[in-house]
């Protein structure tokens, strides 16, 4: 069993108590690499080789215990106090290998570029330098409100991309970007591997043909998982203050933000402009949602990543979803059959969790000291 990352020093972020029962599952954790600020995405080449992104705009290659920075990354938009590298929105986000990476060596990255547009590019790496850098997607307008940009592959030629829209919308001042099909924020997009529009994407009313948009009305999806065996796309999404959602993402559907939410705004103001019954007539309500009860109206768990575990070396996690909770700074386990959520003893802001070919797991854990780059890449096993 592995202990927490926090301590009581001035700059170290305290780990709050879990709002859900702790499941004392037995596992061990080994630190593979450290020195990151916000390690966000990991692409697994093999059991002992990965590419890793840090939101401050850096990409690394890890192989057999050696960590090397990759040169030639794009300039990214970062916001906050420069000395703390505090990234509120933006930065270099997810990274993914083309399903045929062994042949074409394409690596895909998502990022908020320095010009404010959310983008996807593909590249090769030679001699620790990005080569053949090719931007293949950009939002039609600047998007300074999207933390979530995950890439998951449907098959060898199609991938899904989420672009967040976590703006401050209230019932008296609704901000409707996520409902606007001419705006790419608050959407999940489906693209061909070269960035072109798949001809079988949905055709929305008023459009002459398909666009990249697969679904809309999202606030900030930060975890996506595509289950190949059932051809199902799952997503976890940030509500505002509470109302974090677990959704099954379907073609052409409206997921309601900000017309309806189970959360409230951060100042306590209501968000929804519709009742639950009215919203259910034309939007998809979440299959499940989380709001931790508090005296001031509720608290979000802030889900950061999503993985359905199968054939893991940790038997207690098989057939469960693992979710990194940013608000409660720990890994959580969700049972879809019973709707039970458990806190786990892996502490820290888990940004990403993936499964290795062996069944072991890899987690990226954000720094816990705001003045240092001490984020971790860890291996979790039985």
C-alpha positions, 0 to 999 in steps of 0.5 A: 500500500502506498501513502499520500503525497501531501505534507503540512509544509507551507506550499504543499497542497493538503489532501482532503478526506475522501467524501466516499468510503475508502476501498482498501484495495491492495496495490503497490506503487513505484515511481518511474519519473519525476520533476513534472508540473502538470503531467497530462497525457501519456502515450504507451509504446510498450511496457517500458516506453512512453511519451508524456506531455506536461501542460507547461508545454513540454513533451518527454520520452521515457524508455527503460528508466531514462527520461529525455525532453523532446525538442520542437514543441509548439508554443502554447497558451499558459495563464497564471503566475509565471513563477508558479507555472499555474496553468488555469486553462490551456497548455499542452494536453493529451498525447496519443499514438496512431493505431498503426504507429509501428508503421507510420510513427505518427504521434498526436498532441492536443493543445491550446496554442499561443494564439488561443485556438485549440488544436491537434497536430501530428508529428514524428520524433527523430533524435529527440526532436519533433519532425514532420509537425503537421497541425490537422485541426483547429477550433473556429474561434479562440477557446480560453475556457477549455481544460479538457482535450483528450484524444481516444481512437475509435479504430485505425482511422477515426479518433474522438477529441473533446474541447471544453467550455467551462465558462461561468454560466448562470440562469440569468446570464447563460453563456451558450457556446456549448449549444452553438454548432458554429462554435467548437467549444463544449463539443466532442469531435470525431475526425479522420486520422488526417484531420478531415471530416468523416462522411458519416458524422452527424448532419445537424439542422441547418447544415449542408453536410457533416462537420467534425462535431459528434456531440454537443452541450458539454461543459468540460469533458476531461476523461474519455474512454472508448470501449472496443468490445461494446463500441461505446464512448464513455465520458466524465465531465466537470459540472460547475459546483457539483453536478459532475457527470458520467455520460455515454456519448452518442452520435448527434446528441445534445448533453444539455450544458448550460441549459440544464445542470445538476450543479450550481455556479461557484457563487451559489447562483443557479445554472439551469434555465430548464427543469429536469423534465423539460431538459429530458425531452431534447437533451441527454441527462447523465447516466450518473452524476456526483455532487458532494453535499456541503453547507453551501450547496455542494462540491464537485469531485472534478473528474480528470481522467477515465479508465475502465479496467479489464484484466488488471493485475489488481483484481479489485479494480477489474470491471470498474472505472477509475477516475482522478478527482482533482478536488479531493486529490485522489484516485476514485473507483466507480462501479457502474452496476451499483453506482457506488463510488469509493476513494482509493489510497492513491493520493494526489491530483491524478491527471491520467491513468492508463493500462499497460500491456501487462495489465499494470497501470500507469498514473500521472500525478500533478505536483503537490508543491506549488513552488516546485515541479515535483509531479510524478509518473508512477506504476501501479501493480499488485 
